[in-house]
Amino acid sequence: MPGEYLLFTEFSFVHTYSQTEVVGYTDHYINGMFQYSSANTVNNSYSTGAGASIQRVVTVSKPGEKVEVKLKKTRQ
């Protein structure tokens, strides 16, 4: 059908990452005698994300007309 149509797309993503890092060791003694070592750790978490919404008005001038459109986001 002829007329104007609004094409709209939207997407987003989130990326998360976590890691445990050994930053040192602690030695444990009982009565001056070495017993064991334990690791000192730090937990780090990172997260990032982004999204976009893109829209375009397309005009169809006659019935059955095929219109090709690239929904590409451009910087303004």
C-alpha positions as a LaTeX table, in Angstrom:
\begin{tabular}{lrrr}
\hline
Residue & $x$ (\AA) & $y$ (\AA) & $z$ (\AA) \\
\hline
Met1 & 0.00 & 0.00 & 0.00 \\
Pro2 & 1.33 & 3.43 & $-0.83$ \\
Gly3 & 2.15 & 5.77 & 2.01 \\
Glu4 & 4.82 & 6.63 & 4.55 \\
Tyr5 & 6.10 & 3.98 & 6.93 \\
Leu6 & 8.33 & 4.28 & 9.97 \\
Leu7 & 11.05 & 1.62 & 10.17 \\
Phe8 & 12.49 & 1.27 & 13.64 \\
Thr9 & 15.11 & $-0.99$ & 15.17 \\
Glu10 & 16.63 & $-1.04$ & 18.63 \\
Phe11 & 19.31 & $-3.18$ & 20.23 \\
Ser12 & 21.61 & $-3.23$ & 23.22 \\
Phe13 & 24.24 & $-5.43$ & 24.79 \\
Val14 & 25.93 & $-5.88$ & 28.15 \\
His15 & 29.31 & $-7.51$ & 28.65 \\
Thr16 & 30.44 & $-8.53$ & 32.12 \\
Tyr17 & 33.74 & $-9.97$ & 33.25 \\
Ser18 & 35.02 & $-11.04$ & 36.64 \\
Gln19 & 38.36 & $-12.36$ & 37.80 \\
Thr20 & 40.13 & $-13.38$ & 40.97 \\
Glu21 & 43.72 & $-12.16$ & 41.35 \\
Val22 & 46.28 & $-13.41$ & 43.88 \\
Val23 & 47.93 & $-10.33$ & 45.40 \\
Gly24 & 50.10 & $-12.03$ & 48.01 \\
Tyr25 & 50.43 & $-14.86$ & 50.50 \\
Thr26 & 50.15 & $-15.10$ & 54.26 \\
Asp27 & 52.21 & $-17.62$ & 56.23 \\
His28 & 50.62 & $-19.10$ & 59.35 \\
Tyr29 & 52.63 & $-20.19$ & 62.37 \\
Ile30 & 51.65 & $-21.95$ & 65.60 \\
Asn31 & 54.15 & $-21.77$ & 68.47 \\
Gly32 & 56.78 & $-20.52$ & 66.04 \\
Met33 & 56.34 & $-23.49$ & 63.72 \\
Phe34 & 55.27 & $-22.92$ & 60.14 \\
Gln35 & 51.90 & $-24.54$ & 59.42 \\
Tyr36 & 50.70 & $-23.37$ & 56.01 \\
Ser37 & 50.44 & $-20.50$ & 53.54 \\
Ser38 & 47.19 & $-19.02$ & 52.29 \\
Ala39 & 46.63 & $-16.86$ & 49.23 \\
Asn40 & 45.39 & $-13.28$ & 49.58 \\
Thr41 & 42.99 & $-12.64$ & 46.72 \\
Val42 & 41.07 & $-9.70$ & 45.26 \\
Asn43 & 37.90 & $-10.17$ & 43.21 \\
Asn44 & 37.37 & $-7.71$ & 40.34 \\
Ser45 & 34.22 & $-7.32$ & 38.26 \\
Tyr46 & 33.82 & $-5.22$ & 35.15 \\
Ser47 & 30.71 & $-4.40$ & 33.16 \\
Thr48 & 30.09 & $-2.39$ & 30.02 \\
Gly49 & 27.20 & $-1.95$ & 27.68 \\
Ala50 & 25.82 & 0.07 & 24.82 \\
Gly51 & 22.69 & 0.42 & 22.81 \\
Ala52 & 21.24 & 2.13 & 19.81 \\
Ser53 & 17.86 & 2.91 & 18.35 \\
Ile54 & 17.59 & 3.76 & 14.68 \\
Gln55 & 14.55 & 4.94 & 12.77 \\
Arg56 & 13.86 & 5.92 & 9.19 \\
Val57 & 10.74 & 7.08 & 7.37 \\
Val58 & 10.22 & 5.27 & 4.06 \\
Thr59 & 7.81 & 6.38 & 1.35 \\
Val60 & 6.14 & 3.78 & $-0.86$ \\
Ser61 & 4.66 & 5.55 & $-3.88$ \\
Lys62 & 2.80 & 2.73 & $-5.66$ \\
Pro63 & 1.37 & $-0.68$ & $-4.71$ \\
Gly64 & 3.89 & $-3.53$ & $-4.87$ \\
Glu65 & 6.90 & $-1.22$ & $-4.94$ \\
Lys66 & 9.97 & $-2.67$ & $-3.26$ \\
Val67 & 12.04 & $-0.20$ & $-1.24$ \\
Glu68 & 15.47 & $-1.14$ & 0.13 \\
Val69 & 16.71 & 0.78 & 3.16 \\
Lys70 & 19.85 & 0.46 & 5.25 \\
Leu71 & 19.16 & 1.20 & 8.90 \\
Lys72 & 22.60 & 2.54 & 9.72 \\
Lys73 & 23.22 & 4.78 & 12.68 \\
Thr74 & 25.16 & 7.89 & 11.77 \\
Arg75 & 26.76 & 10.33 & 14.18 \\
Gln76 & 25.13 & 13.72 & 14.40 \\
\hline
\end{tabular}
